[in-house]
Amino acid sequence: MSDTAHYRFQSDQAKRLARQVTDATVREKLLEMAEEYGRYADLIEARTAERMSAEALTH
C-alpha cells in the first residue's frame, strides 16, 4: 500500500468511527484526525507530482 493510500485509508477509518461515536468531543477529534490524514495524503501526492514533473523536464 502506498503512503498516499495508507493516509486516505486512515482518513476514511477515522470518519467511519466519528459517525459511530456518541461523544461529541471524541467525534470532533476523530474528524480532525481524518482531515489531517487527508492533508498528509494531499501533500504526498503534490510532492510526487512535482518530482515527476521535474523528472520529465530533465528527460
PDB file with SEQRES, HELIX, SHEET and CRYST1 records, atoms N, CA, C and O in Angstrom:
SEQRES   1 A   59  MET SER ASP THR ALA HIS TYR ARG PHE GLN SER ASP GLN          
SEQRES   2 A   59  ALA LYS ARG LEU ALA ARG GLN VAL THR ASP ALA THR VAL          
SEQRES   3 A   59  ARG GLU LYS LEU LEU GLU MET ALA GLU GLU TYR GLY ARG          
SEQRES   4 A   59  TYR ALA ASP LEU ILE GLU ALA ARG THR ALA GLU ARG MET          
SEQRES   5 A   59  SER ALA GLU ALA LEU THR HIS                                  
HELIX    1 AA1 ASP A    3  GLN A   20  1                                  18    
HELIX    2 AA2 ALA A   24  THR A   58  1                                  35    
CRYST1    1.000    1.000    1.000  90.00  90.00  90.00 P 1           1          
ATOM      1  N   MET A   1       0.852  -1.173   0.000  1.00  0.00           N  
ATOM      2  CA  MET A   1       0.000   0.000   0.000  1.00  0.00           C  
ATOM      3  C   MET A   1       0.898   1.237   0.000  1.00  0.00           C  
ATOM      4  O   MET A   1       1.831   1.337   0.797  1.00  0.00           O  
ATOM      5  N   SER A   2       0.611   2.157  -0.884  1.00  0.00           N  
ATOM      6  CA  SER A   2       1.396   3.383  -0.949  1.00  0.00           C  
ATOM      7  C   SER A   2       1.117   4.264   0.264  1.00  0.00           C  
ATOM      8  O   SER A   2       0.117   4.085   0.958  1.00  0.00           O  
ATOM      9  N   ASP A   3       2.004   5.205   0.507  1.00  0.00           N  
ATOM     10  CA  ASP A   3       1.788   6.135   1.623  1.00  0.00           C  
ATOM     11  C   ASP A   3       0.485   6.902   1.444  1.00  0.00           C  
ATOM     12  O   ASP A   3      -0.272   7.086   2.398  1.00  0.00           O  
ATOM     13  N   THR A   4       0.228   7.348   0.220  1.00  0.00           N  
ATOM     14  CA  THR A   4      -0.998   8.096  -0.039  1.00  0.00           C  
ATOM     15  C   THR A   4      -2.221   7.241   0.272  1.00  0.00           C  
ATOM     16  O   THR A   4      -3.148   7.696   0.944  1.00  0.00           O  
ATOM     17  N   ALA A   5      -2.223   6.015  -0.210  1.00  0.00           N  
ATOM     18  CA  ALA A   5      -3.345   5.113   0.040  1.00  0.00           C  
ATOM     19  C   ALA A   5      -3.499   4.835   1.537  1.00  0.00           C  
ATOM     20  O   ALA A   5      -4.616   4.739   2.044  1.00  0.00           O  
ATOM     21  N   HIS A   6      -2.385   4.709   2.229  1.00  0.00           N  
ATOM     22  CA  HIS A   6      -2.425   4.468   3.669  1.00  0.00           C  
ATOM     23  C   HIS A   6      -3.119   5.627   4.387  1.00  0.00           C  
ATOM     24  O   HIS A   6      -4.003   5.408   5.215  1.00  0.00           O  
ATOM     25  N   TYR A   7      -2.722   6.846   4.070  1.00  0.00           N  
ATOM     26  CA  TYR A   7      -3.320   8.005   4.737  1.00  0.00           C  
ATOM     27  C   TYR A   7      -4.784   8.200   4.343  1.00  0.00           C  
ATOM     28  O   TYR A   7      -5.596   8.608   5.173  1.00  0.00           O  
ATOM     29  N   ARG A   8      -5.125   7.917   3.107  1.00  0.00           N  
ATOM     30  CA  ARG A   8      -6.536   8.001   2.703  1.00  0.00           C  
ATOM     31  C   ARG A   8      -7.367   6.960   3.473  1.00  0.00           C  
ATOM     32  O   ARG A   8      -8.479   7.242   3.920  1.00  0.00           O  
ATOM     33  N   PHE A   9      -6.809   5.769   3.613  1.00  0.00           N  
ATOM     34  CA  PHE A   9      -7.489   4.716   4.363  1.00  0.00           C  
ATOM     35  C   PHE A   9      -7.698   5.140   5.815  1.00  0.00           C  
ATOM     36  O   PHE A   9      -8.790   4.983   6.362  1.00  0.00           O  
ATOM     37  N   GLN A  10      -6.647   5.678   6.436  1.00  0.00           N  
ATOM     38  CA  GLN A  10      -6.751   6.124   7.820  1.00  0.00           C  
ATOM     39  C   GLN A  10      -7.794   7.232   7.964  1.00  0.00           C  
ATOM     40  O   GLN A  10      -8.545   7.265   8.939  1.00  0.00           O  
ATOM     41  N   SER A  11      -7.834   8.136   6.988  1.00  0.00           N  
ATOM     42  CA  SER A  11      -8.826   9.206   6.993  1.00  0.00           C  
ATOM     43  C   SER A  11     -10.234   8.628   6.943  1.00  0.00           C  
ATOM     44  O   SER A  11     -11.111   9.045   7.699  1.00  0.00           O  
ATOM     45  N   ASP A  12     -10.442   7.679   6.062  1.00  0.00           N  
ATOM     46  CA  ASP A  12     -11.757   7.039   5.947  1.00  0.00           C  
ATOM     47  C   ASP A  12     -12.145   6.305   7.237  1.00  0.00           C  
ATOM     48  O   ASP A  12     -13.297   6.352   7.667  1.00  0.00           O  
ATOM     49  N   GLN A  13     -11.171   5.634   7.839  1.00  0.00           N  
ATOM     50  CA  GLN A  13     -11.442   4.922   9.093  1.00  0.00           C  
ATOM     51  C   GLN A  13     -11.858   5.899  10.190  1.00  0.00           C  
ATOM     52  O   GLN A  13     -12.813   5.638  10.921  1.00  0.00           O  
ATOM     53  N   ALA A  14     -11.157   7.006  10.307  1.00  0.00           N  
ATOM     54  CA  ALA A  14     -11.485   7.995  11.341  1.00  0.00           C  
ATOM     55  C   ALA A  14     -12.875   8.582  11.101  1.00  0.00           C  
ATOM     56  O   ALA A  14     -13.620   8.815  12.053  1.00  0.00           O  
ATOM     57  N   LYS A  15     -13.229   8.822   9.835  1.00  0.00           N  
ATOM     58  CA  LYS A  15     -14.572   9.335   9.526  1.00  0.00           C  
ATOM     59  C   LYS A  15     -15.648   8.320   9.894  1.00  0.00           C  
ATOM     60  O   LYS A  15     -16.692   8.684  10.435  1.00  0.00           O  
ATOM     61  N   ARG A  16     -15.391   7.046   9.600  1.00  0.00           N  
ATOM     62  CA  ARG A  16     -16.359   5.997   9.943  1.00  0.00           C  
ATOM     63  C   ARG A  16     -16.561   5.901  11.446  1.00  0.00           C  
ATOM     64  O   ARG A  16     -17.686   5.786  11.932  1.00  0.00           O  
ATOM     65  N   LEU A  17     -15.452   5.951  12.172  1.00  0.00           N  
ATOM     66  CA  LEU A  17     -15.562   5.898  13.628  1.00  0.00           C  
ATOM     67  C   LEU A  17     -16.307   7.111  14.167  1.00  0.00           C  
ATOM     68  O   LEU A  17     -17.107   6.993  15.095  1.00  0.00           O  
ATOM     69  N   ALA A  18     -16.044   8.277  13.584  1.00  0.00           N  
ATOM     70  CA  ALA A  18     -16.708   9.508  14.026  1.00  0.00           C  
ATOM     71  C   ALA A  18     -18.219   9.391  13.878  1.00  0.00           C  
ATOM     72  O   ALA A  18     -18.964   9.910  14.709  1.00  0.00           O  
ATOM     73  N   ARG A  19     -18.674   8.719  12.834  1.00  0.00           N  
ATOM     74  CA  ARG A  19     -20.111   8.544  12.632  1.00  0.00           C  
ATOM     75  C   ARG A  19     -20.728   7.601  13.661  1.00  0.00           C  
ATOM     76  O   ARG A  19     -21.937   7.629  13.889  1.00  0.00           O  
ATOM     77  N   GLN A  20     -19.897   6.768  14.282  1.00  0.00           N  
ATOM     78  CA  GLN A  20     -20.405   5.757  15.204  1.00  0.00           C  
ATOM     79  C   GLN A  20     -20.392   6.190  16.670  1.00  0.00           C  
ATOM     80  O   GLN A  20     -21.151   5.655  17.478  1.00  0.00           O  
ATOM     81  N   VAL A  21     -19.546   7.144  17.016  1.00  0.00           N  
ATOM     82  CA  VAL A  21     -19.441   7.514  18.430  1.00  0.00           C  
ATOM     83  C   VAL A  21     -20.514   8.528  18.810  1.00  0.00           C  
ATOM     84  O   VAL A  21     -20.989   9.301  17.978  1.00  0.00           O  
ATOM     85  N   THR A  22     -20.877   8.504  20.075  1.00  0.00           N  
ATOM     86  CA  THR A  22     -21.900   9.431  20.556  1.00  0.00           C  
ATOM     87  C   THR A  22     -21.297  10.623  21.293  1.00  0.00           C  
ATOM     88  O   THR A  22     -21.958  11.647  21.464  1.00  0.00           O  
ATOM     89  N   ASP A  23     -20.053  10.494  21.726  1.00  0.00           N  
ATOM     90  CA  ASP A  23     -19.395  11.576  22.447  1.00  0.00           C  
ATOM     91  C   ASP A  23     -18.935  12.646  21.457  1.00  0.00           C  
ATOM     92  O   ASP A  23     -18.137  12.368  20.561  1.00  0.00           O  
ATOM     93  N   ALA A  24     -19.437  13.858  21.622  1.00  0.00           N  
ATOM     94  CA  ALA A  24     -19.138  14.942  20.682  1.00  0.00           C  
ATOM     95  C   ALA A  24     -17.658  15.291  20.648  1.00  0.00           C  
ATOM     96  O   ALA A  24     -17.124  15.607  19.585  1.00  0.00           O  
ATOM     97  N   THR A  25     -16.994  15.239  21.784  1.00  0.00           N  
ATOM     98  CA  THR A  25     -15.567  15.564  21.842  1.00  0.00           C  
ATOM     99  C   THR A  25     -14.753  14.538  21.074  1.00  0.00           C  
ATOM    100  O   THR A  25     -13.843  14.892  20.323  1.00  0.00           O  
ATOM    101  N   VAL A  26     -15.075  13.289  21.260  1.00  0.00           N  
ATOM    102  CA  VAL A  26     -14.379  12.213  20.553  1.00  0.00           C  
ATOM    103  C   VAL A  26     -14.651  12.325  19.056  1.00  0.00           C  
ATOM    104  O   VAL A  26     -13.735  12.185  18.246  1.00  0.00           O  
ATOM    105  N   ARG A  27     -15.897  12.575  18.691  1.00  0.00           N  
ATOM    106  CA  ARG A  27     -16.263  12.718  17.280  1.00  0.00           C  
ATOM    107  C   ARG A  27     -15.452  13.852  16.634  1.00  0.00           C  
ATOM    108  O   ARG A  27     -14.909  13.697  15.540  1.00  0.00           O  
ATOM    109  N   GLU A  28     -15.381  14.983  17.327  1.00  0.00           N  
ATOM    110  CA  GLU A  28     -14.639  16.123  16.793  1.00  0.00           C  
ATOM    111  C   GLU A  28     -13.164  15.792  16.600  1.00  0.00           C  
ATOM    112  O   GLU A  28     -12.575  16.154  15.581  1.00  0.00           O  
ATOM    113  N   LYS A  29     -12.572  15.115  17.560  1.00  0.00           N  
ATOM    114  CA  LYS A  29     -11.161  14.736  17.448  1.00  0.00           C  
ATOM    115  C   LYS A  29     -10.956  13.770  16.289  1.00  0.00           C  
ATOM    116  O   LYS A  29      -9.987  13.901  15.541  1.00  0.00           O  
ATOM    117  N   LEU A  30     -11.843  12.814  16.132  1.00  0.00           N  
ATOM    118  CA  LEU A  30     -11.730  11.870  15.015  1.00  0.00           C  
ATOM    119  C   LEU A  30     -11.838  12.589  13.673  1.00  0.00           C  
ATOM    120  O   LEU A  30     -11.106  12.266  12.738  1.00  0.00           O  
ATOM    121  N   LEU A  31     -12.729  13.545  13.573  1.00  0.00           N  
ATOM    122  CA  LEU A  31     -12.858  14.303  12.325  1.00  0.00           C  
ATOM    123  C   LEU A  31     -11.623  15.167  12.061  1.00  0.00           C  
ATOM    124  O   LEU A  31     -11.219  15.343  10.912  1.00  0.00           O  
ATOM    125  N   GLU A  32     -11.028  15.701  13.124  1.00  0.00           N  
ATOM    126  CA  GLU A  32      -9.774  16.447  12.974  1.00  0.00           C  
ATOM    127  C   GLU A  32      -8.670  15.523  12.467  1.00  0.00           C  
ATOM    128  O   GLU A  32      -7.888  15.888  11.590  1.00  0.00           O  
ATOM    129  N   MET A  33      -8.623  14.326  13.035  1.00  0.00           N  
ATOM    130  CA  MET A  33      -7.628  13.349  12.600  1.00  0.00           C  
ATOM    131  C   MET A  33      -7.848  12.985  11.134  1.00  0.00           C  
ATOM    132  O   MET A  33      -6.891  12.891  10.365  1.00  0.00           O  
ATOM    133  N   ALA A  34      -9.095  12.782  10.749  1.00  0.00           N  
ATOM    134  CA  ALA A  34      -9.413  12.442   9.366  1.00  0.00           C  
ATOM    135  C   ALA A  34      -8.930  13.539   8.429  1.00  0.00           C  
ATOM    136  O   ALA A  34      -8.359  13.261   7.374  1.00  0.00           O  
ATOM    137  N   GLU A  35      -9.160  14.773   8.818  1.00  0.00           N  
ATOM    138  CA  GLU A  35      -8.728  15.898   7.993  1.00  0.00           C  
ATOM    139  C   GLU A  35      -7.202  15.946   7.880  1.00  0.00           C  
ATOM    140  O   GLU A  35      -6.656  16.202   6.807  1.00  0.00           O  
ATOM    141  N   GLU A  36      -6.533  15.701   8.987  1.00  0.00           N  
ATOM    142  CA  GLU A  36      -5.067  15.714   8.989  1.00  0.00           C  
ATOM    143  C   GLU A  36      -4.512  14.598   8.096  1.00  0.00           C  
ATOM    144  O   GLU A  36      -3.578  14.823   7.327  1.00  0.00           O  
ATOM    145  N   TYR A  37      -5.077  13.416   8.198  1.00  0.00           N  
ATOM    146  CA  TYR A  37      -4.651  12.317   7.323  1.00  0.00           C  
ATOM    147  C   TYR A  37      -4.860  12.690   5.857  1.00  0.00           C  
ATOM    148  O   TYR A  37      -4.017  12.384   5.014  1.00  0.00           O  
ATOM    149  N   GLY A  38      -5.961  13.338   5.554  1.00  0.00           N  
ATOM    150  CA  GLY A  38      -6.223  13.775   4.188  1.00  0.00           C  
ATOM    151  C   GLY A  38      -5.188  14.785   3.713  1.00  0.00           C  
ATOM    152  O   GLY A  38      -4.758  14.749   2.560  1.00  0.00           O  
ATOM    153  N   ARG A  39      -4.787  15.689   4.610  1.00  0.00           N  
ATOM    154  CA  ARG A  39      -3.748  16.669   4.254  1.00  0.00           C  
ATOM    155  C   ARG A  39      -2.414  15.986   3.990  1.00  0.00           C  
ATOM    156  O   ARG A  39      -1.693  16.373   3.071  1.00  0.00           O  
ATOM    157  N   TYR A  40      -2.076  14.970   4.789  1.00  0.00           N  
ATOM    158  CA  TYR A  40      -0.847  14.222   4.555  1.00  0.00           C  
ATOM    159  C   TYR A  40      -0.876  13.584   3.173  1.00  0.00           C  
ATOM    160  O   TYR A  40       0.102  13.658   2.430  1.00  0.00           O  
ATOM    161  N   ALA A  41      -1.984  12.967   2.835  1.00  0.00           N  
ATOM    162  CA  ALA A  41      -2.112  12.318   1.520  1.00  0.00           C  
ATOM    163  C   ALA A  41      -1.986  13.351   0.400  1.00  0.00           C  
ATOM    164  O   ALA A  41      -1.307  13.108  -0.598  1.00  0.00           O  
ATOM    165  N   ASP A  42      -2.638  14.503   0.565  1.00  0.00           N  
ATOM    166  CA  ASP A  42      -2.548  15.555  -0.447  1.00  0.00           C  
ATOM    167  C   ASP A  42      -1.111  16.039  -0.619  1.00  0.00           C  
ATOM    168  O   ASP A  42      -0.654  16.269  -1.739  1.00  0.00           O  
ATOM    169  N   LEU A  43      -0.401  16.193   0.503  1.00  0.00           N  
ATOM    170  CA  LEU A  43       0.983  16.647   0.455  1.00  0.00           C  
ATOM    171  C   LEU A  43       1.871  15.645  -0.271  1.00  0.00           C  
ATOM    172  O   LEU A  43       2.706  16.022  -1.093  1.00  0.00           O  
ATOM    173  N   ILE A  44       1.686  14.378   0.036  1.00  0.00           N  
ATOM    174  CA  ILE A  44       2.466  13.335  -0.631  1.00  0.00           C  
ATOM    175  C   ILE A  44       2.181  13.341  -2.130  1.00  0.00           C  
ATOM    176  O   ILE A  44       3.105  13.242  -2.938  1.00  0.00           O  
ATOM    177  N   GLU A  45       0.912  13.458  -2.503  1.00  0.00           N  
ATOM    178  CA  GLU A  45       0.554  13.499  -3.921  1.00  0.00           C  
ATOM    179  C   GLU A  45       1.178  14.706  -4.616  1.00  0.00           C  
ATOM    180  O   GLU A  45       1.672  14.591  -5.737  1.00  0.00           O  
ATOM    181  N   ALA A  46       1.157  15.851  -3.961  1.00  0.00           N  
ATOM    182  CA  ALA A  46       1.729  17.065  -4.555  1.00  0.00           C  
ATOM    183  C   ALA A  46       3.234  16.917  -4.742  1.00  0.00           C  
ATOM    184  O   ALA A  46       3.777  17.296  -5.779  1.00  0.00           O  
ATOM    185  N   ARG A  47       3.895  16.372  -3.749  1.00  0.00           N  
ATOM    186  CA  ARG A  47       5.353  16.176  -3.856  1.00  0.00           C  
ATOM    187  C   ARG A  47       5.689  15.177  -4.956  1.00  0.00           C  
ATOM    188  O   ARG A  47       6.657  15.360  -5.694  1.00  0.00           O  
ATOM    189  N   THR A  48       4.893  14.129  -5.064  1.00  0.00           N  
ATOM    190  CA  THR A  48       5.122  13.133  -6.115  1.00  0.00           C  
ATOM    191  C   THR A  48       4.922  13.762  -7.488  1.00  0.00           C  
ATOM    192  O   THR A  48       5.707  13.510  -8.403  1.00  0.00           O  
ATOM    193  N   ALA A  49       3.891  14.570  -7.642  1.00  0.00           N  
ATOM    194  CA  ALA A  49       3.625  15.234  -8.920  1.00  0.00           C  
ATOM    195  C   ALA A  49       4.754  16.195  -9.274  1.00  0.00           C  
ATOM    196  O   ALA A  49       5.164  16.270 -10.432  1.00  0.00           O  
ATOM    197  N   GLU A  50       5.256  16.926  -8.288  1.00  0.00           N  
ATOM    198  CA  GLU A  50       6.373  17.847  -8.525  1.00  0.00           C  
ATOM    199  C   GLU A  50       7.612  17.081  -8.978  1.00  0.00           C  
ATOM    200  O   GLU A  50       8.300  17.487  -9.914  1.00  0.00           O  
ATOM    201  N   ARG A  51       7.881  15.978  -8.308  1.00  0.00           N  
ATOM    202  CA  ARG A  51       9.041  15.164  -8.639  1.00  0.00           C  
ATOM    203  C   ARG A  51       8.923  14.614 -10.058  1.00  0.00           C  
ATOM    204  O   ARG A  51       9.885  14.640 -10.826  1.00  0.00           O  
ATOM    205  N   MET A  52       7.734  14.117 -10.397  1.00  0.00           N  
ATOM    206  CA  MET A  52       7.537  13.555 -11.730  1.00  0.00           C  
ATOM    207  C   MET A  52       7.655  14.643 -12.796  1.00  0.00           C  
ATOM    208  O   MET A  52       8.198  14.401 -13.874  1.00  0.00           O  
ATOM    209  N   SER A  53       7.159  15.814 -12.502  1.00  0.00           N  
ATOM    210  CA  SER A  53       7.249  16.926 -13.432  1.00  0.00           C  
ATOM    211  C   SER A  53       8.705  17.336 -13.637  1.00  0.00           C  
ATOM    212  O   SER A  53       9.129  17.589 -14.765  1.00  0.00           O  
ATOM    213  N   ALA A  54       9.456  17.399 -12.566  1.00  0.00           N  
ATOM    214  CA  ALA A  54      10.879  17.750 -12.652  1.00  0.00           C  
ATOM    215  C   ALA A  54      11.642  16.706 -13.447  1.00  0.00           C  
ATOM    216  O   ALA A  54      12.515  17.044 -14.247  1.00  0.00           O  
ATOM    217  N   GLU A  55      11.318  15.444 -13.232  1.00  0.00           N  
ATOM    218  CA  GLU A  55      11.989  14.369 -13.968  1.00  0.00           C  
ATOM    219  C   GLU A  55      11.659  14.439 -15.443  1.00  0.00           C  
ATOM    220  O   GLU A  55      12.524  14.189 -16.282  1.00  0.00           O  
ATOM    221  N   ALA A  56      10.427  14.773 -15.775  1.00  0.00           N  
ATOM    222  CA  ALA A  56      10.016  14.870 -17.173  1.00  0.00           C  
ATOM    223  C   ALA A  56      10.760  15.997 -17.874  1.00  0.00           C  
ATOM    224  O   ALA A  56      11.076  15.886 -19.059  1.00  0.00           O  
ATOM    225  N   LEU A  57      11.037  17.059 -17.172  1.00  0.00           N  
ATOM    226  CA  LEU A  57      11.753  18.193 -17.759  1.00  0.00           C  
ATOM    227  C   LEU A  57      13.215  17.877 -18.043  1.00  0.00           C  
ATOM    228  O   LEU A  57      13.814  18.443 -18.958  1.00  0.00           O  
ATOM    229  N   THR A  58      13.784  16.974 -17.259  1.00  0.00           N  
ATOM    230  CA  THR A  58      15.187  16.633 -17.437  1.00  0.00           C  
ATOM    231  C   THR A  58      15.396  15.537 -18.474  1.00  0.00           C  
ATOM    232  O   THR A  58      16.530  15.270 -18.871  1.00  0.00           O  
ATOM    233  N   HIS A  59      14.339  14.914 -18.907  1.00  0.00           N  
ATOM    234  CA  HIS A  59      14.475  13.831 -19.915  1.00  0.00           C  
ATOM    235  C   HIS A  59      14.069  14.276 -21.257  1.00  0.00           C  
ATOM    236  O   HIS A  59      14.122  13.497 -22.209  1.00  0.00           O  
TER     237      HIS A  59                                                      
END                                                                             
